[in-house]
Amino acid sequence: MGYNILDSNAARETGFNILQGTMRRRQRCSTAKAYLVPAENRTNLSIYRRRSSRQKDARVFLYFIFHLRTLLCFRFTKQLRPYENNSMFICLSQQFTSEESGIVLLNTTNPYDPPIIDPNYFADPDDIRPIVAGMKTCQKIATSESMQKVGAKPFETLFPGCEQFYGNDDSYFTCIARGAVVTLSHPVGTAKMGDPRDPTTVVDPLLRVKGIQGLRVVDASVMPTLPSGNTNIPTIMIGRESLLDIIKQNFNVHLATNFQTTILRQTFKTHSFDL
């Protein structure tokens, strides 16, 4: 098909590469495991779970956006390797940009009850086009010479409700996309960052919750727009920059580029910080 094996973090991003992840000893490693667990016994750190704050008229959850994906399943009639037991592979078609957003609202007067979530999938008709285009690419990959050598074939079962469109790729894939689209689990925006005067924002540029003293939100929910890639690294960087702001606020210092080996190691373990 003309695609090369490449570095997915380089300038050219179209091609094949091994899926990347935050790993430690061949297991998935979260930021909590990497950073929070080793520090949980520090005397200047308090960790509370399932805490909440109530604030009248806060615009939390009125806006959120996320990545979408639809999958196509194929089966092998031959095994790639003798020790492989699975006889199928999945090709994902993902959409990374959208002009539309969903909403999350309170369902009852009790904020702890399950909320109303409306993802607003495909409210913009243009959003479905990259999904369908990706599904066509999946089909090309599955029918390529290399995949045919291992007997790759699409599942014979037609997608329920879309049988009448089979044979017309555009209509059939559009029908599948509308019926099988799921979130890629990258939601952002429910605590939108921005100008404090903007009524749609929840936190200011320093991630301080408007109208509540001493409270910050430091996670993906503060992103006002959705990055094209995975939200993992941007979220980690948000945490890092917020920590810098807190340190500068408490110590009134200008942090050098080697702050991690100076200020953090010397003071963060022993000092307490105000948000």
PAKOL-388736 format. One line per 5 residues: number of its first residue (from 0); for each residue x, y, z of C-alpha. Coordinates in pm, whole numbers, plus 32768, in hexadecimal, padded with zeros to 4 digits. Example, Ala and Ser with C-alpha at 12.3 -4.5 7.8 and 13.67 -1.06 7.14 Angstrom:
BEGIN
0) 84CE/7E3E/830C  8557/7F96/82CA
This chain:
BEGIN
0) 8000/8000/8000  812F/80E3/8006  812F/812F/817C  8278/812C/8239  82D1/80C1/839A
5) 831A/8207/844D  8338/82C6/8593  81DC/8337/85F4  8273/8461/86AD  832F/84E2/857D
10) 82BD/85DD/8478  8221/84D6/8394  810A/841C/8444  806C/8349/8331  80EE/81E7/833F
15) 8116/80BB/8422  81AA/80AB/857D  818F/7FE4/86BF  8086/8075/87A4  8124/814C/88B1
20) 80BE/8163/8A1C  8135/81C2/8B78  81D1/807A/8BE2  82A6/7FF8/8CFF  832A/7E96/8D04
25) 8245/7E3E/8BDE  810E/7EAB/8C99  803B/7FE1/8C71  80AA/80E8/8D6A  7FCE/8210/8DC5
30) 8047/835B/8E4D  7FAE/82F9/8F9C  808C/81C3/8FA9  81BE/827E/8F2E  81A6/83BB/8FFF
35) 8092/83B4/9104  80C6/825E/91A3  8239/829B/91EE  81DD/83E7/9297  809F/8380/934E
40) 8149/8368/94A3  81E0/84C3/94A0  8179/8593/95CB  8130/86C5/94F4  8046/860C/9408
45) 7EDB/85B5/944C  7E1D/84D8/9357  7CA1/84D3/9363  7BC0/8402/9286  7A5D/8448/9213
50) 7A62/85AF/928A  7975/86AF/91F9  792A/8821/91FB  77DC/88CC/91CB  77D2/8A21/9129
55) 769C/8AD2/90AB  7696/8B21/8F36  77E7/8A7E/8EED  77E6/8A20/8D7C  7871/88C7/8DB9
60) 7815/87B6/8CBE  7756/8897/8BCC  7862/8858/8AC5  7936/872C/8A6F  79DF/869E/893B
65) 7A8F/8558/88EE  7B23/8478/87E2  7A46/8382/8726  7A8C/8230/868C  79E0/811D/85CA
70) 7A72/7FC4/8593  7A70/7EBF/8482  7AB4/7D52/84D4  7B67/7C5A/83F2  7BC0/7AED/841F
75) 7CEC/7A1C/83BD  7CC9/78D1/830C  7E37/788B/8352  7EFF/78C2/848F  8019/79C0/8485
80) 80E0/78FB/8584  80AA/77A2/8618  807D/782A/877A  7F6F/7926/8724  7E16/78B8/8791
85) 7D4B/79E2/871F  7CBB/79D7/85C1  7C56/7B41/858C  7CDD/7CA2/8582  7C34/7DF1/85AD
90) 7C72/7F2C/84E3  7C05/8070/8589  7B95/81A6/84CF  7BBB/82D3/85B1  7B57/843F/8595
95) 7C32/853B/864D  7B93/868C/8607  7A2F/8705/8622  7974/884D/861C  7866/87C6/8701
100) 785D/877D/8875  7785/86B3/8960  76F3/870B/8AB1  76E5/8672/8C0C  75C9/86E6/8CEE
105) 7543/869A/8E47  7431/8596/8E35  739B/85E0/8F8B  73CA/86D9/90A5  74C7/85E5/9138
110) 7618/8628/908E  768E/84C9/90E6  7585/841F/9013  75EB/83AB/8EB3  75E5/84DA/8DCB
115) 7544/850E/8C79  764D/84E1/8B6C  7608/8547/8A06  7741/8514/8931  7697/85B5/8804
120) 773A/84C2/8713  7744/853A/85AA  767A/8675/85EA  775C/8709/84E0  772B/8638/83A1
125) 7897/866F/8346  7909/85AB/8478  78A4/845E/83E1  7974/848B/82A5  7ACC/8443/833F
130) 7A39/8314/83F1  79B9/8285/82A6  7B02/82DA/81F9  7BBE/8220/8309  7ADE/80F1/82E3
135) 7B2B/80EB/816F  7C9E/80F0/81C4  7C66/7FCB/82B1  7BC4/7F10/8193  7CEC/7F59/80AE
140) 7DDE/7ED9/81B6  7D14/7D9A/81E6  7D0B/7D56/8070  7E7B/7DA9/8036  7F67/7CA0/7FB0
145) 8013/7C72/80FF  7ECF/7C3A/81BB  7E47/7B54/80B0  7F75/7A74/80E3  7EF4/7A26/8240
150) 7D8F/79FF/81C9  7CF9/7B3F/8255  7B84/7B5E/8213  7A71/7C3F/8299  7971/7BAB/8384
155) 7858/7B0D/82BE  7750/7B90/83B0  76C4/7CDA/8336  7696/7DF3/842E  752E/7DE4/84B3
160) 7453/7EF2/841E  7544/7F3C/8302  750B/7E09/8229  7453/7ED0/811E  7588/7FA6/80E0
165) 767B/7E86/80AE  7732/7EA9/7F64  7740/8024/7F78  786F/8071/804E  7813/81DC/8098
170) 76B1/818D/8108  770C/804B/81BB  7831/80E1/827B  7765/8217/82D1  7657/8138/8360
175) 7757/8074/842B  77F6/81B4/84AA  76A9/8239/8525  7654/80F1/85CF  77A5/808C/865E
180) 7859/81D1/86AE  78F0/81DE/880B  79C3/82D4/88CA  7B3B/82A6/88CA  7B38/82FD/8A40
185) 7BE0/844F/8A15  7AD5/853C/8A9C  7B3D/86A2/8AEA  7A9B/87F0/8B2F  79AC/87B2/8C52
190) 7A75/88A5/8D29  7AD5/8988/8C09  7BFB/8A76/8C3C  7BEF/8BDA/8BBE  7BA9/8D45/8C05
195) 7B00/8D5F/8D5B  7A0A/8E55/8CBF  7995/8D4A/8BCA  785B/8CAB/8C61  78AB/8B5B/8BBD
200) 79F7/8B31/8C73  7A27/8A7F/8DBF  7B96/8AC5/8E0A  7C7A/8BEC/8DC0  7DC8/8BCD/8D02
205) 7E6D/8B62/8E4A  7D6A/8A4A/8E6B  7CC7/8AE8/8F9D  7B53/8AA4/8FB6  7A93/8BE7/8F96
210) 79E8/8C51/90D7  7A8E/8B4A/91B5  7BC5/8BA2/927B  7CDD/8AA1/9286  7C54/89AF/9182
215) 7CF2/8956/9034  7C96/885A/8F2A  7DC9/87B6/8E92  7D62/86B4/8D90  7CE2/868F/8C2D
220) 7B93/872E/8C81  7C2F/888B/8C77  7C8D/8873/8B06  7BB1/8965/8A41  7C05/88B6/88FA
225) 7C59/874F/88A4  7DBA/86F6/882D  7DD4/861C/86F9  7E9C/8513/87AE  7E7B/8457/88F4
230) 7E25/8532/8A1F  7F16/8479/8B05  804F/854B/8AD3  7F9A/869D/8AC9  7EF1/8643/8C12
235) 803F/85EE/8CB1  80CB/873A/8C39  7F9E/87F2/8CCA  7FF2/8756/8E1A  815E/87BA/8DFB
240) 8112/8924/8DA0  8013/8940/8EB7  8118/88C5/8FAE  8206/89D2/8F30  80FC/8ADC/8F69
245) 80BD/8A61/90CC  8231/8A5F/911F  8263/8BBB/908F  8134/8C3A/914E  81B3/8BAE/9299
250) 8323/8C03/9278  8314/8D33/9194  843A/8CB4/90CA  8499/8C99/8F5E  84CC/8B2A/8F0D
255) 85F6/8ACA/8E3A  85DF/89BB/8D34  867F/88C3/8E24  8574/88FF/8F2C  8534/878C/8F54
260) 8691/874B/8FD7  869F/8883/90B0  855D/8910/9140  8489/87D6/912C  8584/86E8/91C4
265) 85EA/87DD/92D3  849E/8872/933D  8374/87B2/92B7  83AA/868D/93A2  83A0/8765/94DB
270) 82D4/889E/9494  815D/88CB/9487  80B9/898C/936E  7F87/8A67/9353  7EAE/8A45/921E
